[in-house]
């Protein structure tokens, strides 16, 4: 069980600080004892459960389909020779 202290301003409820030690919270309250207060909060650490599994790294719709044809782009075919391009007027 872990605990920490929260120092708040009484009038507005604004959080001044979260302290890990009660002595720090008491010190902060002592600066303005009529305007500040502290309270203890606890939290429980839950159990951590690690789950590992193995699966096929394909999407469900892709299983069992034949491989498709992939068209590779050849940069020499796409490129125009110098001086053959038309200027673009915007």
PyMOL commands that set and color helices and strands:
alter all, ss='L'
color gray80, all
select helices_A, chain A and resi 22-31+60-62+75-78
alter helices_A, ss='H'
color red, helices_A
select strands_A, chain A and resi 2-9+15-19+36-43
alter strands_A, ss='S'
color yellow, strands_A
deselect
rebuild
show_as cartoon
